[in-house]
C-alpha cells in the first residue's frame, strides 16, 4: 500500500479535500495523510461542500508535518505554490509532485454573497476530485519516469 501525503499551507481546505477524496476513491489502495506548513484549523466550508458530494471530512483535523503519526511517504503532493517552495525534506525514495489549486478561503475572504463563495469551494472540490481520480495513474507514470 503506497503512503501518500497531501501538503498545503494551512491544512484547512485543499489538502483536507484531497485526503477525503483519496480515502473515498482509493482507501484500500493508498494510505493517505494531509498536513500543512502551519495549522489553520479545518475549514467548515470545506466540510460543507465535501458533505454535499457525499464525503465526510468532519473527523479530519488540521496538523503540521511534525504532528503526523508517520514520516515516511512514497509520494508527497504539494497543492499550492507556498507548500511546494517550502516543502520539508522527506527521507528515502519519495516521489515529489506538485499540482496547484486555487485557495477558496483567500478567494472568498470578502464575498458579498455567501452562496457565490461556496461556488468557489465547490469548483476547487471538483478540480481536486478529478486530480485524485487520476492519482494512481499519475503516481505510476511519475514512478516510471524517474526509474529510467
DACOR-V946203 format. One record per backbone hydrogen bond with DSSP energy under -1.0 kcal/mol. NH is the residue of the N-H (numbers start at 0). CO is the residue of the C=O. E is the energy in kcal/mol with one decimal. If there is no record, write none. Layout:
# DACOR-V946203
nh = {NH:NH}
co = {CO:CO}
e = {E:E}
This chain:
# DACOR-V946203
nh = {1:3:4:5:6:7:16:17:18:19:20:21:22:23:24:25:26:28:29:30:32:34:35:36:37:39:42:46:47:48:49:50:51:53:54:59:66:67:73:74:75:76:77:78:83:84:85:93:94:96:98:100:106:107:108:110:116:117:118:119:120:121:122:123:124:125:126:127:128:129:130:131:132:134:137:138:139:140:141:142:143:144:145:147}
co = {28:30:74:32:76:34:12:13:14:15:16:17:18:19:20:21:22:25:25:1:3:5:62:7:8:9:11:42:43:44:45:46:47:50:49:56:63:64:2:2:94:4:96:6:79:80:81:91:73:75:77:78:102:103:105:107:112:113:114:115:116:117:118:119:120:121:122:123:124:125:126:127:128:131:133:134:135:136:137:138:139:140:141:143}
e = {-1.1:-2.8:-2.5:-2.4:-2.8:-1.8:-2.7:-2.6:-2.2:-2.5:-3.0:-2.4:-2.5:-2.1:-3.1:-3.0:-1.1:-1.6:-3.0:-3.2:-2.3:-2.2:-2.1:-1.4:-2.4:-2.3:-2.4:-1.9:-2.3:-2.5:-2.1:-2.3:-2.0:-1.9:-2.7:-1.9:-1.1:-1.7:-2.5:-1.7:-3.2:-3.3:-2.6:-2.5:-2.1:-2.6:-1.9:-1.2:-3.1:-2.5:-2.7:-2.2:-2.2:-1.6:-1.0:-1.1:-1.7:-1.7:-1.4:-1.1:-1.4:-2.7:-2.4:-2.4:-2.7:-2.5:-2.2:-2.6:-2.1:-2.1:-2.0:-2.9:-2.5:-1.4:-2.7:-3.1:-2.2:-2.9:-2.7:-2.2:-2.3:-2.5:-1.8:-1.1}
